[in-house]
Each structure stands twice: as structure tokens, then as C-alpha cells.
Amino acid sequence: MQNNQANYTENLDEILISSPDLTVIMSSILAKGNQVRLRAKGWSMGPFIRNHDIVTIAPLTQKRIKLGEIVAFKNQSGDKNVRVSLHRVLQFMDYENYLIKGDNTGNYPDGIVSRRRILGRVIKIERNNRSVRMGMGVERRLIAWLSKHNILISFINSIREINTIFSKRKSR
Amino acid sequence: MTNPQLNTIYRKSDDVVAREIEGELIIIPLVGGIGNMENELYALDETGREIWKLIDGQKSIHQIIDELEALYESDREIIERDVLGLIKEISDRKIITICHAE
């Protein structure tokens, strides 16, 4: 929201706060039972979430996490480097622990993530002012399986090639 | 919104998340159950942060101005202008709400 007459508040155009601080703010919003809407950064979930897509994250509440859901979780490397990642649930290890991985992170899963590190689930993806549904519906189980076996990106590339071939034939 | 009156008492809205981060106060209003960090993220400047601390549901705007005048060597007129200005901005955005108005 822009207000040309605002003198005491600054409307931040983008999130300049650091990742650990982002974790704190997101946790606070979600803990109150509210959703968070923010711009995603990075390529680890391409093509389903692209750099600069806007995602809406809802609190987990009591609902079960489903296979193939995209979740926001605290991703920590080292003592202080905590950031929020949005990646996909590939497998239930048990009721409280999940194998999670970015769709486009090659053969590098995030590992086993406990439910208490999970802040919320992605419920909406917006790109160019439109809602994106691909990767959020029932196909998410297939995506999770392909990702777990590290063949998701090659599968997508094959689909794109086939699509291109058919498009060329159609245009002749 | 009309300009706030000096005897009005404001409090911080329940539908707001505010966190001090690296010396800045970041405020996100929760509108319709959503904290929109994409384009509804506000930061208060130094003056704003001081005033924010005093908005507690107990003090009127007049009392806030009195406290700030006692703390800082500044013209009362300037303090009053700043307090009223901030309160109008953040109450327009529903970051604070009226407890009591006269």
C-alpha cells in the first residue's frame, strides 16, 4: 500500500530483513492463526514456485501434512544460519518426521524434518497476478515420487519436449 | 479519517505483529487473517518508535505529548505535530485502535 503523504511510516517495498528475522516474524504471524503472504526467492522449487512468485502460507493447525504438500520450514545450517525454506514433503518417516526436498535441488534433500520445524503449508502461489495451481493438486503425489527418485526435472523436460513437438506439428 | 483528538486514548491493535529487528520496528497488519509481507510491511522511524512505545491503551494523546516533551528538548508544537501525524497514519492503517474518545 503506497501513501504519498506518509511521513512517519515507511512502506517497505521488499523484505530487507534477514532470514532469521523472517523466521521470527513468520512464526509470530502463523502462531496467531493467520496466513502469511510474501515473495519467494530462489530457484529450488522451480518450475512450481519460481523466483519472485508470491506465496501464501497457512498455519498447520491440527490438519495432517499430506504427501507432496509444499511446506515452509526452518532450514538450518550451522549454529546461526537459520532461514525459511519452501520445499516439498516426499515421504512420511513417521507421524512427526518427514523427508523434505526442493523440486529443483538435484540429489540433495533437506533431510528428515520434524513437524515442530515446520511453520506452515503453502496454499496459494501467484505469478503475474494469477493464481498458479500446478503442483498443488492431486499431481503433487506424483511430483513427490518423481522428486524422491531424482527424475522429476528430466520428466518435466521430456514433457516440455513432447509439448514442443506437438505444437510445431499443429502449427504446420 | 478525521484528525485524532488530544483526549483520545489509543491502543495497539490485536491484529498486528510488531517486532524490533536490528533497531527497526517492523509492523505487519493482519488484514482478513493474512499478514501480507509482500506489500503491507511497515517500518517506524526513530520518532515513530518512541511514540509507539507510549501507545498503551492508558495514555491519551495529550499525555503522550506531555511525556515526550519532558524527555526531549523540543518544541511542544513539533512534538504534537509528530504525534498526531503518526497516530493518524497508523490508525488509518488499523495498526492502532481507539480505546476511548471524547
HADDOCK unambig.tbl for C-alpha pairs under 7 A between the chains (distance, minus, plus):
assign (segid A and resid 1 and name CA) (segid B and resid 39 and name CA) 6.01 0.50 0.50
assign (segid A and resid 1 and name CA) (segid B and resid 40 and name CA) 6.07 0.50 0.50
assign (segid A and resid 6 and name CA) (segid B and resid 89 and name CA) 6.64 0.50 0.50
assign (segid A and resid 8 and name CA) (segid B and resid 44 and name CA) 6.33 0.50 0.50
assign (segid A and resid 8 and name CA) (segid B and resid 45 and name CA) 6.25 0.50 0.50
assign (segid A and resid 8 and name CA) (segid B and resid 48 and name CA) 5.98 0.50 0.50
assign (segid A and resid 8 and name CA) (segid B and resid 86 and name CA) 5.58 0.50 0.50
assign (segid A and resid 9 and name CA) (segid B and resid 42 and name CA) 6.19 0.50 0.50
assign (segid A and resid 9 and name CA) (segid B and resid 43 and name CA) 5.69 0.50 0.50
assign (segid A and resid 9 and name CA) (segid B and resid 44 and name CA) 4.88 0.50 0.50
assign (segid A and resid 9 and name CA) (segid B and resid 45 and name CA) 6.57 0.50 0.50
assign (segid A and resid 10 and name CA) (segid B and resid 42 and name CA) 5.40 0.50 0.50
assign (segid A and resid 10 and name CA) (segid B and resid 43 and name CA) 5.10 0.50 0.50
assign (segid A and resid 10 and name CA) (segid B and resid 44 and name CA) 6.37 0.50 0.50
assign (segid A and resid 11 and name CA) (segid B and resid 40 and name CA) 6.93 0.50 0.50
assign (segid A and resid 11 and name CA) (segid B and resid 41 and name CA) 5.87 0.50 0.50
assign (segid A and resid 11 and name CA) (segid B and resid 42 and name CA) 4.65 0.50 0.50
assign (segid A and resid 11 and name CA) (segid B and resid 43 and name CA) 6.63 0.50 0.50
assign (segid A and resid 12 and name CA) (segid B and resid 41 and name CA) 5.60 0.50 0.50
assign (segid A and resid 12 and name CA) (segid B and resid 42 and name CA) 5.76 0.50 0.50
assign (segid A and resid 13 and name CA) (segid B and resid 39 and name CA) 6.39 0.50 0.50
assign (segid A and resid 14 and name CA) (segid B and resid 38 and name CA) 6.80 0.50 0.50
assign (segid A and resid 21 and name CA) (segid B and resid 21 and name CA) 6.82 0.50 0.50
assign (segid A and resid 28 and name CA) (segid B and resid 17 and name CA) 6.90 0.50 0.50
assign (segid A and resid 29 and name CA) (segid B and resid 17 and name CA) 6.46 0.50 0.50
assign (segid A and resid 29 and name CA) (segid B and resid 35 and name CA) 6.49 0.50 0.50
assign (segid A and resid 34 and name CA) (segid B and resid 33 and name CA) 4.83 0.50 0.50
assign (segid A and resid 34 and name CA) (segid B and resid 34 and name CA) 5.40 0.50 0.50
assign (segid A and resid 34 and name CA) (segid B and resid 35 and name CA) 6.75 0.50 0.50
assign (segid A and resid 35 and name CA) (segid B and resid 33 and name CA) 6.09 0.50 0.50
assign (segid A and resid 35 and name CA) (segid B and resid 34 and name CA) 4.48 0.50 0.50
assign (segid A and resid 35 and name CA) (segid B and resid 35 and name CA) 5.93 0.50 0.50
assign (segid A and resid 36 and name CA) (segid B and resid 34 and name CA) 5.53 0.50 0.50
assign (segid A and resid 36 and name CA) (segid B and resid 35 and name CA) 4.70 0.50 0.50
assign (segid A and resid 36 and name CA) (segid B and resid 36 and name CA) 5.84 0.50 0.50
assign (segid A and resid 36 and name CA) (segid B and resid 37 and name CA) 6.82 0.50 0.50
assign (segid A and resid 37 and name CA) (segid B and resid 34 and name CA) 6.81 0.50 0.50
assign (segid A and resid 37 and name CA) (segid B and resid 35 and name CA) 6.13 0.50 0.50
assign (segid A and resid 37 and name CA) (segid B and resid 36 and name CA) 4.63 0.50 0.50
assign (segid A and resid 37 and name CA) (segid B and resid 37 and name CA) 5.57 0.50 0.50
assign (segid A and resid 37 and name CA) (segid B and resid 38 and name CA) 6.13 0.50 0.50
assign (segid A and resid 38 and name CA) (segid B and resid 36 and name CA) 6.41 0.50 0.50
assign (segid A and resid 38 and name CA) (segid B and resid 37 and name CA) 4.92 0.50 0.50
assign (segid A and resid 38 and name CA) (segid B and resid 38 and name CA) 4.47 0.50 0.50
assign (segid A and resid 39 and name CA) (segid B and resid 38 and name CA) 5.90 0.50 0.50
